[in-house]
Amino acid sequence: MFFYIIRRINLLVITVTALTVIGFFLRSRVAGDLALDGNVFSNYADYVLAIAQGNLGVTSGTGQPVLDEILTVFPATLELCFSAFILSIAIGVPIGTIAGMQRGSSLDSTIMGISLFIFSIPVFWLASLVMMYFALNWNWLPVTGRLNLLYEIDSVTGFMLIDTLISDNPHSQDAFYDALKHLLLPTIVLATVPTTEVIRQMRNHVSDVMKQKYIKAAASKGLSKTEIIMRHVLRNAIPNMIPHLGLQFSTVLTTAMVTEAVFSWPGIGRWLINSIYQQDHAAIQGGMLTVAIFVVTANVLTEILTVVINPIRRKELYAQH
Protein backbone atom coordinates (compact mmCIF):
# COMPACT_ATOMS: atom_id res chain seq x y z
CA MET A 1 0.00 0.00 0.00
CA PHE A 2 2.95 2.30 0.69
CA PHE A 3 4.11 2.08 -2.94
CA TYR A 4 0.54 2.63 -4.14
CA ILE A 5 0.32 5.88 -2.17
CA ILE A 6 3.72 6.96 -3.54
CA ARG A 7 2.47 6.28 -7.10
CA ARG A 8 -0.69 8.31 -6.46
CA ILE A 9 1.37 11.20 -5.11
CA ASN A 10 3.67 10.99 -8.16
CA LEU A 11 0.58 11.09 -10.38
CA LEU A 12 -0.59 14.19 -8.52
CA VAL A 13 2.78 15.90 -8.99
CA ILE A 14 2.89 15.02 -12.71
CA THR A 15 -0.67 16.25 -13.28
CA VAL A 16 -0.05 19.52 -11.44
CA THR A 17 3.18 19.99 -13.43
CA ALA A 18 1.25 19.45 -16.67
CA LEU A 19 -1.33 22.03 -15.56
CA THR A 20 1.39 24.59 -14.85
CA VAL A 21 2.99 23.93 -18.27
CA ILE A 22 -0.36 24.50 -19.99
CA GLY A 23 -0.96 27.60 -17.90
CA PHE A 24 2.52 28.91 -18.69
CA PHE A 25 2.11 28.62 -22.46
CA LEU A 26 -1.45 29.99 -22.39
CA ARG A 27 -0.23 32.98 -20.40
CA SER A 28 2.60 33.48 -22.86
CA ARG A 29 0.38 33.25 -25.93
CA VAL A 30 -2.68 35.09 -24.68
CA ALA A 31 -1.35 37.73 -22.34
CA GLY A 32 2.04 38.07 -23.98
CA ASP A 33 3.70 38.98 -20.68
CA LEU A 34 6.33 36.22 -20.89
CA ALA A 35 8.93 36.15 -23.64
CA LEU A 36 9.04 32.74 -25.28
CA ASP A 37 11.92 33.84 -27.50
CA GLY A 38 14.12 34.02 -24.41
CA ASN A 39 15.04 31.16 -22.08
CA VAL A 40 11.79 29.22 -21.89
CA PHE A 41 12.91 26.97 -19.06
CA SER A 42 14.07 29.91 -16.99
CA ASN A 43 10.77 31.69 -17.59
CA TYR A 44 8.85 28.55 -16.68
CA ALA A 45 10.87 28.14 -13.49
CA ASP A 46 10.09 31.74 -12.54
CA TYR A 47 6.41 31.10 -13.30
CA VAL A 48 6.27 27.98 -11.09
CA LEU A 49 8.18 29.73 -8.31
CA ALA A 50 5.72 32.63 -8.42
CA ILE A 51 2.76 30.20 -8.18
CA ALA A 52 4.41 28.35 -5.28
CA GLN A 53 4.73 31.70 -3.47
CA GLY A 54 1.05 32.46 -4.11
CA ASN A 55 1.75 35.08 -6.75
CA LEU A 56 -0.92 34.51 -9.41
CA GLY A 57 -0.75 38.04 -10.74
CA VAL A 58 -3.04 41.03 -10.36
CA THR A 59 -6.57 41.31 -11.72
CA SER A 60 -7.09 43.99 -14.34
CA GLY A 61 -10.61 44.65 -13.04
CA THR A 62 -9.94 45.58 -9.40
CA GLY A 63 -6.15 45.77 -9.28
CA GLN A 64 -6.13 43.30 -6.38
CA PRO A 65 -3.94 40.17 -6.19
CA VAL A 66 -5.65 37.22 -7.86
CA LEU A 67 -4.96 34.94 -4.89
CA ASP A 68 -6.70 37.33 -2.48
CA GLU A 69 -9.82 37.40 -4.63
CA ILE A 70 -9.79 33.59 -5.03
CA LEU A 71 -9.53 33.16 -1.25
CA THR A 72 -12.52 35.48 -0.90
CA VAL A 73 -14.84 33.69 -3.36
CA PHE A 74 -13.69 30.06 -3.14
CA PRO A 75 -15.19 29.35 0.34
CA ALA A 76 -18.63 30.31 -1.03
CA THR A 77 -18.24 27.70 -3.77
CA LEU A 78 -17.02 25.07 -1.33
CA GLU A 79 -19.94 25.76 1.01
CA LEU A 80 -22.39 25.29 -1.84
CA CYS A 81 -20.62 22.16 -3.12
CA PHE A 82 -20.38 20.52 0.30
CA SER A 83 -24.08 21.19 0.94
CA ALA A 84 -25.08 19.69 -2.42
CA PHE A 85 -22.72 16.76 -1.92
CA ILE A 86 -24.13 15.92 1.52
CA LEU A 87 -27.70 16.26 0.24
CA SER A 88 -27.02 13.93 -2.69
CA ILE A 89 -25.58 11.29 -0.34
CA ALA A 90 -28.43 11.68 2.18
CA ILE A 91 -31.01 11.10 -0.57
CA GLY A 92 -29.10 8.85 -2.96
CA VAL A 93 -27.77 6.21 -0.54
CA PRO A 94 -31.14 5.11 1.00
CA ILE A 95 -33.01 5.24 -2.32
CA GLY A 96 -30.21 3.39 -4.10
CA THR A 97 -30.22 0.78 -1.32
CA ILE A 98 -33.96 0.22 -1.72
CA ALA A 99 -33.59 -0.11 -5.50
CA GLY A 100 -30.67 -2.52 -5.11
CA MET A 101 -32.51 -4.65 -2.55
CA GLN A 102 -35.43 -5.02 -4.96
CA ARG A 103 -33.61 -5.06 -8.26
CA GLY A 104 -35.86 -6.06 -11.15
CA SER A 105 -39.06 -5.13 -9.31
CA SER A 106 -41.56 -2.46 -10.37
CA LEU A 107 -40.27 -0.21 -7.55
CA ASP A 108 -36.72 -0.53 -8.89
CA SER A 109 -37.91 0.31 -12.42
CA THR A 110 -39.81 3.33 -11.12
CA ILE A 111 -36.82 4.66 -9.17
CA MET A 112 -34.43 4.21 -12.07
CA GLY A 113 -36.90 5.74 -14.53
CA ILE A 114 -37.35 8.83 -12.37
CA SER A 115 -33.57 9.06 -11.84
CA LEU A 116 -32.94 8.92 -15.58
CA PHE A 117 -35.57 11.60 -16.21
CA ILE A 118 -34.08 13.92 -13.56
CA PHE A 119 -30.56 13.23 -14.83
CA SER A 120 -31.65 14.38 -18.30
CA ILE A 121 -32.87 17.79 -17.08
CA PRO A 122 -30.40 20.59 -17.93
CA VAL A 123 -29.07 22.31 -14.81
CA PHE A 124 -29.66 25.86 -16.06
CA TRP A 125 -33.27 25.02 -17.01
CA LEU A 126 -33.99 23.45 -13.62
CA ALA A 127 -32.37 26.41 -11.85
CA SER A 128 -34.54 28.86 -13.77
CA LEU A 129 -37.64 26.78 -13.04
CA VAL A 130 -37.16 26.54 -9.26
CA MET A 131 -36.23 30.19 -9.12
CA MET A 132 -39.39 31.19 -10.96
CA TYR A 133 -41.74 29.16 -8.72
CA PHE A 134 -40.13 28.99 -5.26
CA ALA A 135 -38.67 32.50 -5.27
CA LEU A 136 -40.62 34.72 -7.63
CA ASN A 137 -44.15 33.25 -7.79
CA TRP A 138 -44.52 31.87 -4.24
CA ASN A 139 -41.91 34.05 -2.52
CA TRP A 140 -40.85 31.19 -0.25
CA LEU A 141 -37.10 31.53 -0.60
CA PRO A 142 -34.59 34.26 -1.56
CA VAL A 143 -33.60 34.56 -5.22
CA THR A 144 -29.93 35.54 -5.14
CA GLY A 145 -26.93 36.05 -2.86
CA ARG A 146 -25.85 34.41 0.40
CA LEU A 147 -27.31 36.70 3.05
CA ASN A 148 -29.81 39.52 3.45
CA LEU A 149 -28.10 42.93 3.40
CA LEU A 150 -29.75 43.78 6.74
CA TYR A 151 -27.32 41.48 8.55
CA GLU A 152 -23.72 42.60 9.04
CA ILE A 153 -21.66 39.47 9.54
CA ASP A 154 -17.88 39.64 9.49
CA SER A 155 -16.22 37.08 7.24
CA VAL A 156 -13.95 34.85 9.34
CA THR A 157 -13.94 31.47 7.61
CA GLY A 158 -15.70 32.50 4.40
CA PHE A 159 -18.37 29.87 5.08
CA MET A 160 -21.50 31.90 5.76
CA LEU A 161 -23.24 29.29 7.93
CA ILE A 162 -20.21 29.04 10.21
CA ASP A 163 -19.59 32.80 10.26
CA THR A 164 -23.17 33.50 11.33
CA LEU A 165 -22.91 30.94 14.13
CA ILE A 166 -19.64 32.29 15.55
CA SER A 167 -20.54 35.95 15.04
CA ASP A 168 -21.12 38.14 18.10
CA ASN A 169 -23.88 39.98 16.24
CA PRO A 170 -27.06 39.97 18.41
CA HIS A 171 -29.04 38.80 15.37
CA SER A 172 -26.62 36.01 14.45
CA GLN A 173 -29.26 33.29 14.89
CA ASP A 174 -31.64 35.05 12.50
CA ALA A 175 -28.73 35.57 10.11
CA PHE A 176 -27.98 31.84 10.26
CA TYR A 177 -31.53 30.92 9.22
CA ASP A 178 -31.41 33.57 6.52
CA ALA A 179 -28.13 32.15 5.16
CA LEU A 180 -29.69 28.68 5.26
CA LYS A 181 -32.66 29.89 3.19
CA HIS A 182 -30.32 31.50 0.64
CA LEU A 183 -28.38 28.24 0.40
CA LEU A 184 -31.39 25.95 -0.07
CA LEU A 185 -32.40 26.50 -3.72
CA PRO A 186 -28.90 26.43 -5.29
CA THR A 187 -28.10 23.38 -3.18
CA ILE A 188 -31.15 21.48 -4.43
CA VAL A 189 -30.37 22.37 -8.05
CA LEU A 190 -26.70 21.47 -7.73
CA ALA A 191 -27.45 18.18 -5.96
CA THR A 192 -29.87 16.93 -8.62
CA VAL A 193 -27.45 15.26 -11.04
CA PRO A 194 -25.06 13.74 -8.45
CA THR A 195 -28.06 12.35 -6.51
CA THR A 196 -29.18 10.34 -9.54
CA GLU A 197 -25.64 9.06 -10.02
CA VAL A 198 -25.35 8.08 -6.33
CA ILE A 199 -28.67 6.21 -6.63
CA ARG A 200 -27.45 4.31 -9.70
CA GLN A 201 -24.07 3.38 -8.22
CA MET A 202 -25.52 2.45 -4.82
CA ARG A 203 -28.14 0.26 -6.52
CA ASN A 204 -25.45 -1.64 -8.43
CA HIS A 205 -23.23 -2.20 -5.37
CA VAL A 206 -26.12 -3.26 -3.14
CA SER A 207 -27.34 -5.64 -5.83
CA ASP A 208 -23.87 -7.21 -6.04
CA VAL A 209 -23.69 -7.61 -2.26
CA MET A 210 -27.14 -9.22 -2.17
CA LYS A 211 -25.85 -12.00 -4.44
CA GLN A 212 -23.12 -13.01 -1.99
CA LYS A 213 -23.39 -16.21 0.01
CA TYR A 214 -22.95 -14.51 3.38
CA ILE A 215 -26.22 -12.64 2.79
CA LYS A 216 -28.05 -15.93 2.31
CA ALA A 217 -26.30 -17.31 5.39
CA ALA A 218 -27.40 -14.28 7.42
CA ALA A 219 -30.98 -14.74 6.24
CA SER A 220 -30.88 -18.44 7.13
CA LYS A 221 -29.80 -17.50 10.68
CA GLY A 222 -33.05 -15.63 11.08
CA LEU A 223 -31.74 -12.06 10.90
CA SER A 224 -34.36 -9.51 9.97
CA LYS A 225 -34.08 -7.54 6.74
CA THR A 226 -33.11 -4.42 8.68
CA GLU A 227 -30.31 -6.29 10.47
CA ILE A 228 -29.04 -7.71 7.18
CA ILE A 229 -28.99 -4.23 5.62
CA MET A 230 -27.23 -2.55 8.54
CA ARG A 231 -24.76 -5.33 9.38
CA HIS A 232 -23.86 -6.66 5.95
CA VAL A 233 -25.27 -4.78 2.96
CA LEU A 234 -24.31 -1.18 3.81
CA ARG A 235 -21.07 -2.26 5.46
CA ASN A 236 -19.88 -3.90 2.23
CA ALA A 237 -21.51 -1.62 -0.34
CA ILE A 238 -20.56 1.83 0.98
CA PRO A 239 -16.72 1.36 0.80
CA ASN A 240 -17.12 0.58 -2.90
CA MET A 241 -18.99 3.86 -3.29
CA ILE A 242 -16.11 6.07 -2.13
CA PRO A 243 -14.28 6.31 -5.51
CA HIS A 244 -17.56 7.23 -7.20
CA LEU A 245 -18.26 9.85 -4.54
CA GLY A 246 -14.88 11.43 -5.21
CA LEU A 247 -15.72 11.73 -8.90
CA GLN A 248 -19.14 13.12 -8.04
CA PHE A 249 -17.58 15.85 -5.93
CA SER A 250 -15.51 16.89 -8.96
CA THR A 251 -18.71 16.96 -11.02
CA VAL A 252 -20.42 19.09 -8.38
CA LEU A 253 -17.54 21.56 -8.35
CA THR A 254 -17.60 22.05 -12.12
CA THR A 255 -21.42 22.17 -12.32
CA ALA A 256 -21.43 24.78 -9.56
CA MET A 257 -20.28 27.41 -12.07
CA VAL A 258 -23.60 27.24 -13.91
CA THR A 259 -25.59 27.28 -10.68
CA GLU A 260 -23.65 30.25 -9.33
CA ALA A 261 -24.28 32.21 -12.52
CA VAL A 262 -28.06 31.65 -12.33
CA PHE A 263 -28.42 32.36 -8.60
CA SER A 264 -25.80 35.15 -8.52
CA TRP A 265 -23.94 33.09 -5.93
CA PRO A 266 -20.68 34.93 -5.15
CA GLY A 267 -18.40 31.93 -5.69
CA ILE A 268 -15.42 31.25 -7.92
CA GLY A 269 -17.63 30.13 -10.83
CA ARG A 270 -19.44 33.46 -11.08
CA TRP A 271 -16.14 35.26 -10.47
CA LEU A 272 -14.55 33.37 -13.37
CA ILE A 273 -17.46 34.12 -15.71
CA ASN A 274 -17.15 37.82 -14.89
CA SER A 275 -13.40 37.59 -15.50
CA ILE A 276 -14.06 36.07 -18.93
CA TYR A 277 -16.43 38.92 -19.80
CA GLN A 278 -13.77 41.42 -18.72
CA GLN A 279 -11.01 39.47 -20.53
CA ASP A 280 -9.06 39.41 -17.27
CA HIS A 281 -6.43 36.86 -18.29
CA ALA A 282 -4.62 36.75 -14.94
CA ALA A 283 -7.85 36.04 -13.07
CA ILE A 284 -8.98 33.39 -15.56
CA GLN A 285 -5.66 31.62 -15.46
CA GLY A 286 -5.34 31.75 -11.66
CA GLY A 287 -8.93 30.65 -11.10
CA MET A 288 -8.82 27.75 -13.53
CA LEU A 289 -5.48 26.57 -12.17
CA THR A 290 -6.81 26.67 -8.61
CA VAL A 291 -9.97 24.71 -9.47
CA ALA A 292 -8.03 22.15 -11.52
CA ILE A 293 -5.47 21.53 -8.78
CA PHE A 294 -8.24 21.22 -6.18
CA VAL A 295 -10.14 18.67 -8.29
CA VAL A 296 -7.05 16.56 -9.01
CA THR A 297 -5.98 16.63 -5.36
CA ALA A 298 -9.48 15.63 -4.21
CA ASN A 299 -9.54 12.67 -6.62
CA VAL A 300 -6.12 11.42 -5.55
CA LEU A 301 -6.98 11.72 -1.85
CA THR A 302 -10.22 9.82 -2.51
CA GLU A 303 -8.32 6.97 -4.15
CA ILE A 304 -5.89 6.80 -1.24
CA LEU A 305 -8.76 6.89 1.26
CA THR A 306 -10.45 4.04 -0.59
CA VAL A 307 -7.39 1.84 -0.22
CA VAL A 308 -6.94 2.75 3.43
CA ILE A 309 -10.47 1.90 4.57
CA ASN A 310 -11.46 -0.81 2.06
CA PRO A 311 -9.82 -4.20 2.87
CA ILE A 312 -10.99 -5.72 -0.44
CA ARG A 313 -9.17 -3.03 -2.40
CA ARG A 314 -6.04 -3.61 -0.29
CA LYS A 315 -6.18 -7.34 -1.07
CA GLU A 316 -6.43 -6.53 -4.77
CA LEU A 317 -3.32 -4.38 -4.53
CA TYR A 318 -1.39 -7.08 -2.67
CA ALA A 319 -2.48 -9.64 -5.27
CA GLN A 320 -1.02 -7.47 -8.03
CA HIS A 321 2.46 -7.67 -6.48
Salt bridges, closest charged atoms under 4 A:
ASP33 OD2 - ARG27 NE 3.06
GLU79 OE1 - ARG146 NH2 2.53
ASP108 OD1 - ARG203 NE 2.66
ASP178 OD2 - HIS182 ND1 3.31
GLU197 OE2 - ARG200 NH2 2.60
GLU303 OE1 - ARG8 NH1 2.59
GLU316 OE1 - ARG313 NH1 3.13
